[in-house]
């Protein structure tokens, strides 16, 4: 779902194109065609799952570079600290992304004795064309299946995810948290509600307009293009979750499960104010913490929130992005030493060209609206979290691996 900003901005145009019966182009290249092999789902054990997914990716992935083994590794589900049975976290990625998005968080937690397991959602990791046949139900069933598997292997199980993955694990918690003794939810940039009304149309136009755009694929860790059925599957997860959150019976609409969230205030597509409200109202366990990366804190008791300024001119950072919550500044692809830039960031073509040419850039979310003193800056996507180590400390407090009194402490 880190590609939401790009697609939501084009969804209105796609709808207009549909109405006028033109503008509906589909690429017939291998990259944008559906595979004839079924993605492995509901596999009976995690080790067999890894074997089957690896075989599938080697057979179906359209590689974007020469290092095939590296691309497979970046997109593979993985587990670290597999010998640990005391505490474990199952994490689910977002729309168009891959388990690589959890590499930094997982390594930091595994180093502290927490087992971390990830999964790959159907349609991901191989080629954008495989998103043509995905559905919300498929993703939800696979998420629920891995929750059941993981619950047999750890005594204290936490679940959560990034963006769409946060939706899927929250939905699962309504029916599974008590039965499988889920100890808490851990969410990065949860995508509970979109900022764009037009995104609600996605489930109705996914078959009529399958490709809102086709982009060059140059990122080994995620798709730059996505098919409309993938966007529709995300929107269905929003619809299901919002229905659960709006039940007339208070017992039905609330989750009595501890929750930890990291939210970027200026996230360009996710309605972060609504997420803050639902953090307050729909998660009723006393143990909860919201890390809010931005300048305008939501109205929450101080004991429930850590506010982190993202006005960091020394690092040329203007605001956090949807994806930046997850990565360390040392990440080889998204960190400060990498030459990889996401310049397609909702700015003008001249600024994008200057970014691609290697000019000095500032960093923020897609579509960032520069303030007066920032006008003229060229922007790239912020792809790392300048407070990564602090976030890890908070996660350790949340999971009981450090002093509980440190949970949601500002210092």
N, C-alpha and C positions, 0 to 999 in steps of 0.2 A: 503494500500500500504506500510506499514511499513515492510512487509514481502518481498518486492521486491528483496532486496539484496540476500536473500536465494534462491529465485526461478530463478533469472536471471543467477546466477552462475551455475545452473543446467540445464538451457534451452539448452545450447550447447550439453551437454551430452544426454539430452532427444532427441534432433534432430538426433544425431549420432545413438542412440538406434533405432529410427524409421527407419533410412536408412538401418540398419543391420537387421531389423525385429526381434529384441529381446529387452528385457529389459522393456517391456510394462506390468507392473503389476498394478492391480486395487484391492483395498481393498473392500471386500463385507460386512464389518461391518456396523452397523446402522449409525455410525458417518460419514461414507463416502458414504452413499446412499442418493439419492434425495428424498425429501418429496413428498407425494401424495397430499398434500394440497397446494393450491396456496397462495403465499404471498400477503397480502392485498395491493393493489395499487389504486391510483386515488380515494381515499376515500374523501367524500364530505366535511368533516371538520376535523380540527386537533384533536379535542376531540374524534371524532369517530375513527380517525386513531390510536390514542393511545390505545383505547379500542380493536380495531381489531388486532393490532400488539401484544399487550400483550397476547391476547387469542392464537394467532398463535405461539408465542414463548413458552408458557406453553405447547402447544400441540406437538410442533415439536423439541424443543431444546433437544439435547443430553447433559445432564449436566456432568461436569467434576469433581464436588465436591458434598458435601452434602447440601450446602446452596443454594437451588434452587432460593429462593427469591432474594438473593444478585446477582446471575448470571443474572437473568431476569432484575433487575434494572440496572446493568452495561451495558446491551445491548439494553435497551429500548431507543427510542427517547424521548427527554424531552424538557421542556421549563421552564425558570425561569423569574421572573419579568413579569408574564403574564398580569398584570394589566396595564403595560406601553404601551402607544400607540404612544408616540412621536418618539422614536428611537428603531429600532429592527434589529437584525442580524440573518440571516438564515445560518446555517453551515452544510456542507455535508462531511461525513468522507471518508476515503480511502479504498483501496482494502484490504479485510480481517479484517478490523477494526470495530469499533462500535462508537456510540455517546459518550461513556465514554471518548474517546480521547478529548472531548471538555469540560469535567466537570470543570477543573480548570479555563480555560479561561472564560467560561460562568459565573461561580460564581463570579469571580472578576469583570466582566462587569455588571452583574445584581446588584451587590452591589452598583454600581455607577449610577443606574437608566437606564440601557440599557436592553431591552428585548432580550433574546437569545432563539432561537428555533433550534432544530436539527431534523434530520430524520435518518431513518435506511434504507439503500439501500437493495433491494431484494437480497436474497441469503446470507445475513449476520445475525449474532446473534443467529442462530439456530444450525447449524452443517455444517462442510465443504462440505458435500455432496450436500447441496443446491446451491453451486456455479456451479454445473454441468449444470444448466438450465438458467444461467443468460446471459444477453446480454448488450452491450453498449446502444442500443436503449431503453431498459427497464429502465436502470439507468437514462438516459437523460430525458425520459418522466416523470419519477417520480420526478426528480429535478425540472423540469419546472412546474409541477403541484403544488409543494409546494411553489415555488416562487409566483405563481398566488394567492394561498390561503393566504400567509403571507402579500402580498401587500395590501390586503383588511383590514388588522388589525393594521398596523403601518403607520405613516405619512412619516417617513424617513427610508427607507428600505436599509440595506446593505446585501450583500450575499457573500458567500465564502466557503472555505473548506480546508481540509487537503489532500494533495497529489492528488489522483484521484478526490476527491471532488472539488479541485480547478479547475481541467480541466472541470468538468461538469458545474460548475457555470460560468466559463469564456465563454464556448461555448454558454450557455444560454444567456449571456449578449449581444452577437452579435445580437440576434433577439428580446430580451426582455427588455434590459436596458432602452431604451427610453420609450417604451410603459408602463412599470411598474415603471418608475421613480426610478431606482436603484441609490442610492446615492454613492455607492462605493463597491469595491471588497476587501475582506480580506482573504489572502491566507497564509497558513502555509505549508512549503515544497511543493510548487506546482510541479506537475509531468508532466510538459509540454513536456518534451522530455527525453527519456531514454539514458543512456550512452551506452547501448548494442545494436548493430546492430541486433543481433539474436532475440531480443524481437519482431522484426517486423514479425517474423515467427509465433508468437503465434496464430493469427486469422486463420491461415491455417492448424494448426495441433491440434487444441483444441479437435476435435472429434476423431482424430486418437490416441492421446496420452493424455487422460484426466487427469492423475495424474503425474506430474513431480516428486512428492515425497509424502510420507505419513509420518507424524510426530506425536509423542505423543501430545495430546492436554492438556496443563497444564495452559493455560492463560485464565482467565475468561473474558477478555476484547477484545479478538481478536482470529482469527484462527492462528495456527502454520502451518497448511496445507492449500493449496488452489488448486482448480481444474483449469486446463488449460483454460476452458471457462471464468473464472474470469480474468485471466491474459490477455486473448484475448480481453475482454471487455475494460480493461484499455487501451490496445494498440490501439483499435479503437477510444477511446477518444483522444489519442495522434494524430492519423491520421487526425481526423476531425479538431482538433484545429490547427495543423500545416498547414492544407490546408487553414484554415481561415487566419492564420497569413501570408501566402505567396501569397495572392491574388495580381494580377498585379495592381489593382486599390488601391491607398493609402487609400482612404475613406473606402474601403471594408475591408482592413486588419488591421485597427486600431480601438481601443476602446477609446472613449472620456469619460471615466469613471474614477474617482479617484481610486487609487489602493494602497494597503498596503500589503507587502510581508515580510515573514521571511524565509530566506534560509540558510541552513547549507552548507558551502563551500565544505566540504569533504563528503557530501551525496554520498554514494557509487554507486547508480544506476542512480539517476537523473542527467542530464547534467546541472549543476548549472551555468556554464559560458553562455550556450545558454539561460537559463532562465533570467540571468542578461541582456543579449542583447535584449531579447524580452520585458523585463520590460522597457528598454530604448526606444525601437523603436515602439512597438505595442500598448503601453498604452500612449496616447498622452495628457491626462489631466495634467494640471500643478500641481495638488495636488496628489502627490504620494511619497511613501517612501519605501525603501528597507532596512530591517535589515539584515546585512550580518554577519553570525557567522563564522569567519575564519580569516586567516592571510593575505590573498592576495586579496585585494579589487578590484572589477571590475572597469573599467574606467567609472565612473559616477560623475557628479557634486556633491560636498560635501553636498549640500542642499537636495540631494535626497537619501542619504545613511547614515546609522549608522553602523559602523564596530565594531564588538565585538570580541576580541581575545578569542579563545577557548583553548589556551595553559594555563591551570590552574593547575599547579603541586600541589598546596596546596590541591586541591580537587581530584587529580589524574585523571584529565580530559585532554585528548590529542586532541579531536576534537568533534564537535557536530555531532549528528546522524540525520537521516531522521525524527525519531519520537520525538526526545528530545525537539524540539521547543515548544511543546504544554503543557508540564507538569511542575508544580511547584515542588520544592524540598520537599514540604510537602505532596505530593500526597501519599495516603496510599498504592498504589500498586507499583508505579514507583519512588517514592521519596527516599531520603537518609536514611530514617528510615526503609524502607521495606527490607525484606530478599529476596525478589523475584529478581532473576537475569536472564538476557538473555545471557547465556554463548555460545550458538551456534552462534558464531559471526565471522565466516570465518577464524578462527585460527586453528592450529593443534589440533589433538585429545588429546594430552597430556595437552596442555594449557587449552582446554575446560574442561577436567576432573579436573584439578586443580581449575578452576573457580567454577565448580559445587561442589567441596569439601569444598568450603568456604575460600580459600586462598585470601589474599589481592589482589585486582584487580585494574586496571586502566580502564578508560571508553572512548569509542569512537564509531564510526559508524561500521557497518558490513565491514569486510575486510580491516580494517585500516592498512596501511603500516607504521610500526613504524619507526621513525627517529633514527639516530645513538644512541642518548642518551636514547632512549626508548626500544631498543632491549632487550629482555628478560622479558618484562612486560607481564603479563597475562591480557587479556581484556574481559570485559563484555560490552554489549551495553549501551551507555549513554541514560538514559530514562527520564531525566529531564533537564530543561532549567535554568542554573545558573543566567540568566538575565531575569527571568520570570517577576518580578515586573517592570523592565524597559520596557519590551515589552507591558505590560498592560498600562503603562503611555502613550506610543506612540499610542496605540489603542484608548485611551480616547481622545488624541489630534486629531487623524484622524476622529473620529466620532463627534467631536465638544463638547465633555464633559469636556475638559480642554482647556487651551489657545492654539489657533491654531498655534501660533509662536513656540510652543514646538515640533511640528511635525518634525520628522527627526533631532531632536537636540541630540547631542552626550551626553550631560550632563543633 
